[in-house]
Amino acid sequence: MKINKKLLLVSTLCAGILVITQSFTLKDHDDKATNLKVLPKNTSEEDLHNIMRGYSKALGVRCNYCHVSQEVPGQQHPKFDFAADDKPEKNVARDMMRMVDAINAKYIDKIQTNGHAWEQITCVTCHNGKATPIVSTDSLMKKQ
């Protein structure tokens, strides 16, 4: 009987390791980014997560601000459809990404002060942790 218990234990451990290994392997294929329209199509998963975390911090928002999410009963985190274009905020974000890239390429990269290039602008330059860009009171006075 002792041999059967040992065999059962070893078999169970091997099966568990196999299931865990396969789940990590499948996860890599399922999480491949799709529908990238501004970022390069070959952006790695790690780089994409870092970029999105940067946007999240710069705008003070969570993933569901731009991405479709659905609450799943019994789960702590919602399920996301990152490829969906259903939310208008996602396309606004794409337009803003294009705008920032254009400003940096056309203007900022060409500015030199005492032989030093200026730092490029990013989302936080205008957003400062807020979902909508912060407008200075000087800007408001000029519009009136």
N, C-alpha and C positions, 0 to 999 in steps of 0.2 A: 504494500500500500504506500510506503514511503517513496518509492520510485515514481509512482503515478502522480503523487502530489508535486514532486520536484519537476516532473515532465510537464504537468499542467501549469505550474508557475513559470517555467522557462518559456513555454509556448505562449502564454498570455503576455509576458513581457515582450517577446519578439513581435507578436501581433500588434501590440500597442505602439512599439517603435516604428513598425511599418506604416501604420495608420497615420501617425504624427508626421513622418517623413513625407508621405504622399500628400498630406494636406498642405504642407509648406510648398511642395513642388507645384501643386495645382494653384495655390494662391498666387504664385509668381505669374502664371499665365493669365489668370482671371483679372489681375489688376493692371494689365497693360493699358496705358493711357490711349484713349481714342478721342476723336473729334477735337484734336488740337488745331486751332486755326491761327493762332498768333505765335505761340511757342513752337520751337522746332519739333517735328514729328518724332525725332529720335531722343527726346528729353527722357532721361532715366527716371525711374519711379522715385528714387531718392531725391534727385534734383527737383522734380515736380512737387514733391511734398515740401521741400525747403522753400521753394518759390511761393507756394500757396500759404505756408505759414507766415512768410514775410508780408503777403498781401493782407492776411488776416490781422496781423499786428498793426500794420500801417493804417488800416481802416477801422480797427476795433470791432470786427465782425467775426462770425463763425462761418463754417463751410456752407451752412444752409442759407446764408445771405444770397449767394449766387447759384448754388447747386440745389437741385430737387432732392428733397429728403422725405422719408416716410417712416413714421414711428412703427416699431415692431413690438407687439406685446411680449413682455417677458425679457426684452433686451434693453440694456442700459443706453445703447447708442442707436440712432436711427440708421436706416439703410439709405444709401445715397445712390443716385443715378448721375454720376459725374459727367457722362457724355451728353445728357439731355440739354437742349437749348430752350427749355420752357420758360425760364425766368428771365425777364428783361435785364435784370442786374448783371447777368453773365455777359450779355452783349455790350452793355455799357462798360464793363470791366475790360473787355477786349478792345473797345475803342480807346479807352484810357491808356491801355498798354501801348497801343500804336502811337498815340499822342506823345507819351513819355519818350518812346524810342525816337520819334521824329524830332522832338525838341532837343534831345541829347545829341543826335547825329548832326542836325542842321545848325544848332547854335552853341550849345554848351561845350561840345568837343572842340570848337574852334576858338574859344575864349582862352586867352593866356594872360595871366597877371604876374609880372616880374618873372617870366619864364616858367611859371607853374600852371598846369591845366586846372580848370575848375572841376569840382566834384560833380558827377552826373546827378540829375534830379531823379527822385524815385516817388512812389506813391505818397510816402510819409511827408514829402516836401510840402504838399498842399493839404493833405488829409489830417496829419497830426493825430492819428488814432481815432478819427471820426469818419462815419460812413459817407458824409458829404464833405467836399472840400471846404476848408475854413476860409472865409472871405474877410479881409481886413477892413476896418472902418474907413480907411483911406480909399479903398476901391468903391465902397458904397457911396461915399460922398461925391466921387467923380461922375457916377452914373446919374445923379440928380440934376 
